[in-house]
Amino acid sequence: MAFDLRSVALSHGWHQIPPFSWDEELGVLAVAVAGPRRSVRRLEMWQPRRRAARSCRLRWMGAGRRAHEQELAGARRLARRVLNLDVDISSFYELCVRRPELRWVVEAGAGRVMRGPSVFSDVVSAICGTNTTWRMAVRSVHRISELAPTDPTGSLRRFPTPKEILDAGASWLRERGRVGYRADYIVALAKGVSQGELDLHRAMDPRMSGRELRALFRSLPGIGPVTARYLAVLYGRYDSLAVDSLVLSYVGDKHFGGRRVTEREVQSVYAPYGDLRGLAYWFEFLGDVDPVTWRGWKRPGKGQ
């Protein structure tokens, strides 16, 4: 089965915000993460430029030439996590070959959705993207990441820890991070994680159903039903579709001749895809735009 790194890196907007960076010219995805003794490591992933490539090459920076094998094994696990390589999408590929609008997914080696190096970074980034433009969300995440140190190249920051966010406080998040009312939610989340009241690692449990995972996300400060569905897709649960303003606009143009549609009408379009409906919408949409320039279908200003 072919695997295309670029398609995963550009599967949604995470490549534009710390702790990630994407070099379109070189085809390199980088992520900055915490290392031992308050250090920062940089993991770079790239793919040989040949058709039907099946794997990525990795560069682990900041550990020195004699990096312990345990640390290198952690780097490989990190790559698998970020690229969602442990999620079985074979059933989605079987569906794609039967659907003209999705056939490109199999041909391109696409079909996976990138997620962050931690549940905490995914949730905070999702909160920053709620009820605002994506451009503003990108700026907010970059500002919040000023709380964390840079990687060995000095060009990319890891994502702040809950403690670093708590030390900064809600006022800093509002005034410097420009996250507005979301500051209180982010602080509450960081406090719950720091005090052990919120166990975000539960989201990593593959035994959780989509309903259970969305309920877990909805129990977190600042996470509503749409954002919970969005996050669930990042964690391999595709049985629900997050309908926001972008989805309404796109589906109205694509399937209803440009008229305004309701959420019920949107859900009816993708209901035949069953437990894969979230992924089916995701890649139908990506098939109509260039994920770097967003040329193609004209996206609205709001939504994620």
C-alpha positions in Angstrom: 0.0 0.0 0.0 1.5 3.4 -1.1 2.0 6.1 1.6 2.4 9.7 0.8 3.9 11.9 3.5 2.8 15.2 1.9 -0.8 14.1 1.9 -0.7 13.4 5.6 1.3 16.6 6.5 -1.3 18.7 4.6 -4.4 16.8 5.7 -5.4 19.8 7.7 -4.0 23.0 9.2 -1.7 21.6 11.9 1.3 21.9 9.6 1.0 25.7 9.9 1.3 25.8 13.7 3.9 24.8 16.3 5.1 22.4 17.1 5.1 21.6 13.3 6.6 23.0 10.2 6.3 21.9 6.6 8.8 22.6 3.9 7.0 22.3 0.6 10.1 22.6 -1.5 12.1 19.9 0.4 9.1 17.8 1.4 10.2 17.8 5.0 7.8 17.7 8.0 9.4 18.7 11.3 8.1 18.6 14.8 9.6 19.9 18.0 9.1 17.9 21.2 10.5 17.9 24.8 13.6 15.9 25.4 15.5 14.8 28.5 16.5 17.4 31.1 14.4 20.2 29.7 16.0 19.9 26.3 14.1 20.1 23.0 14.4 17.6 20.2 13.5 18.1 16.5 12.2 15.2 14.5 12.4 15.6 10.7 10.5 13.3 8.4 10.9 13.1 4.6 10.2 10.6 1.9 12.3 9.4 -1.1 11.0 11.0 -4.3 9.8 8.0 -6.0 6.4 6.6 -6.8 4.7 4.1 -4.5 7.1 4.9 -1.6 6.0 3.1 1.5 8.0 4.6 4.3 9.6 7.8 5.7 13.2 8.6 6.6 13.8 10.2 10.0 16.3 12.6 11.4 16.4 13.0 15.2 18.1 16.2 16.1 19.4 17.5 19.5 20.4 14.2 21.1 24.0 14.0 20.0 25.7 11.2 17.9 25.3 8.6 20.7 21.6 8.9 21.3 20.4 6.1 23.5 18.5 3.5 21.6 15.5 4.0 23.8 15.3 7.7 22.7 15.6 6.7 19.1 12.8 4.2 19.6 10.7 7.0 21.0 11.4 9.1 17.9 10.0 6.3 15.7 6.9 6.0 17.9 6.4 9.7 17.7 6.6 9.6 13.9 4.0 6.8 13.8 1.7 8.7 16.2 1.9 12.0 14.3 1.3 10.3 10.9 -1.4 8.0 12.4 0.3 5.0 10.9 -1.2 2.6 13.4 -4.7 3.3 12.3 -6.1 0.7 9.8 -7.6 2.5 6.8 -7.9 -0.5 4.6 -11.7 -0.4 4.7 -11.6 3.3 3.7 -9.4 2.4 0.7 -12.0 -0.3 -0.3 -14.7 2.4 -0.3 -12.5 4.9 -2.2 -12.0 2.6 -5.2 -15.8 2.4 -5.6 -16.3 6.2 -5.4 -15.1 8.3 -8.3 -14.7 11.4 -6.1 -12.5 9.5 -3.7 -10.5 7.3 -6.1 -7.6 9.8 -6.0 -7.0 8.9 -2.3 -5.8 5.4 -3.1 -3.8 6.6 -6.2 -2.1 9.3 -4.1 -1.4 7.2 -1.0 -3.5 9.6 1.0 -6.2 8.8 3.6 -4.5 9.5 6.9 -5.0 12.6 9.1 -2.1 14.1 11.0 -2.3 14.7 14.7 -0.1 16.4 17.2 2.6 14.9 19.4 0.3 15.1 22.4 -3.4 15.1 23.2 -2.9 18.4 25.1 -1.4 20.2 22.0 -4.3 18.9 19.8 -7.0 20.1 22.3 -5.5 23.5 22.9 -5.0 24.1 19.2 -8.6 23.0 18.5 -9.8 25.5 21.2 -7.8 28.3 19.5 -9.6 27.5 16.2 -13.1 27.6 17.7 -15.4 30.4 16.5 -12.7 32.3 14.7 -10.9 32.4 11.4 -8.2 29.9 10.8 -5.7 32.7 10.2 -6.4 34.1 13.6 -6.1 30.7 15.2 -2.7 30.2 13.6 -1.5 33.5 15.0 -2.8 32.6 18.5 -1.0 29.2 18.5 2.2 30.8 17.4 1.9 33.4 20.2 1.1 30.8 22.8 4.2 28.8 21.7 6.4 31.7 22.7 6.1 30.2 26.2 8.2 27.2 25.1 11.8 27.0 24.0 13.0 26.4 20.5 14.4 23.2 18.9 18.2 22.8 18.1 17.8 24.8 14.9 16.3 27.7 16.8 13.5 28.0 14.2 10.7 25.9 15.7 9.2 25.9 19.2 7.8 22.8 20.9 4.3 23.1 22.3 4.0 24.6 25.8 3.4 22.3 28.8 0.4 22.8 31.0 2.7 24.2 33.7 4.1 26.8 31.2 0.6 27.9 30.3 -0.4 28.1 34.0 2.7 30.2 34.8 1.7 32.6 32.1 -1.9 32.8 33.2 -5.2 33.8 31.6 -4.3 37.5 31.4 -1.2 36.7 29.3 -3.2 34.4 27.0 -5.8 37.1 26.4 -3.4 40.1 26.0 -0.4 38.4 24.3 -1.9 35.2 23.0 -5.0 37.1 21.7 -7.3 34.1 22.4 -10.0 36.1 24.0 -12.6 34.2 26.1 -10.8 31.0 25.2 -8.1 31.9 27.7 -10.2 30.7 30.7 -10.8 27.4 28.9 -7.1 26.8 28.1 -6.1 27.6 31.7 -8.8 25.3 33.1 -7.6 22.5 30.8 -4.0 23.1 31.8 -4.9 23.1 35.5 -7.0 19.9 35.2 -4.1 18.1 33.5 -1.5 19.4 36.0 -3.5 18.4 39.0 -4.3 15.0 37.6 -8.1 15.7 37.4 -8.1 15.3 33.6 -6.5 12.2 32.0 -6.0 13.1 28.3 -4.1 9.9 27.7 -7.4 8.1 27.7 -7.9 9.4 24.2 -5.1 7.1 23.0 -7.1 4.0 24.0 -7.9 2.2 20.7 -10.7 0.3 22.5 -12.8 3.5 22.9 -15.7 3.8 20.5 -16.3 7.0 18.6 -19.2 7.9 20.9 -17.0 7.4 24.0 -14.1 9.4 22.6 -16.3 12.3 21.6 -17.9 12.3 25.0 -14.4 12.4 26.5 -13.5 15.4 24.4 -16.8 17.1 25.1 -16.1 16.8 28.9 -13.0 19.1 28.5 -13.2 22.9 29.0 -14.0 24.8 25.8 -14.8 21.7 23.6 -18.2 21.6 22.0 -19.8 19.0 19.9 -18.4 20.1 16.6 -14.8 20.4 17.9 -15.2 17.0 19.6 -16.1 15.4 16.3 -13.2 17.1 14.6 -10.7 15.9 17.3 -12.2 12.3 17.1 -11.2 12.1 13.4 -7.6 12.9 14.4 -7.8 9.9 16.7 -9.1 7.5 14.2 -12.9 7.7 14.8 -14.7 8.5 11.6 -18.3 7.6 12.4 -19.4 11.2 12.9 -19.2 14.3 10.8 -18.2 17.7 12.3 -20.5 20.3 10.6 -19.3 23.9 10.8 -19.6 26.9 8.5 -17.0 25.6 6.1 -18.7 22.2 5.7 -22.1 23.8 5.2 -20.7 26.1 2.5 -18.8 23.4 0.8 -21.6 20.8 0.7 -24.1 23.4 -0.4 -21.9 24.3 -3.4 -20.9 20.7 -4.1 -24.1 18.8 -3.7 -27.0 21.3 -3.6 -26.3 23.7 -6.5 -24.9 26.5 -4.2 -27.9 27.0 -2.0 -27.8 27.2 1.8 -28.2 23.9 3.4 -29.0 22.6 6.9 -26.8 20.3 9.0 -29.4 17.5 8.5 -29.0 17.8 4.7 -25.2 17.6 5.1 -25.5 14.6 7.3 -27.8 12.9 4.8 -25.2 13.2 2.0 -22.6 11.3 4.0 -24.8 8.9 5.9 -24.3 6.2 3.2 -20.6 6.1 4.2 -21.5 4.8 7.6 -18.6 4.6 10.1 -16.3 6.2 7.5 -18.5 9.3 6.9 -16.1 11.7 8.6 -13.1 10.6 6.6 -15.2 10.5 3.4 -16.1 14.2 3.7 -12.6 15.1 4.8 -11.0 13.7 1.6 -13.7 14.7 -0.7 -13.1 18.2 0.3 -9.3 17.9 0.0 -9.8 16.5 -3.4 -11.2 19.8 -4.5 -8.5 22.2 -3.1 -4.8 22.5 -3.1 -3.9 22.1 0.6 -1.0 24.6 0.3 -2.6 27.5 -1.5 -6.3 26.5 -1.0 -6.9 27.2 -4.7 -9.9 25.5 -6.1 -13.0 25.6 -4.1 -13.4 29.0 -2.4 -13.5 28.4 1.3 -15.3 30.9 3.6 -13.6 33.0 6.2 -14.9 31.2 9.2 -14.6 27.6 10.4 -11.8 25.1 10.5 
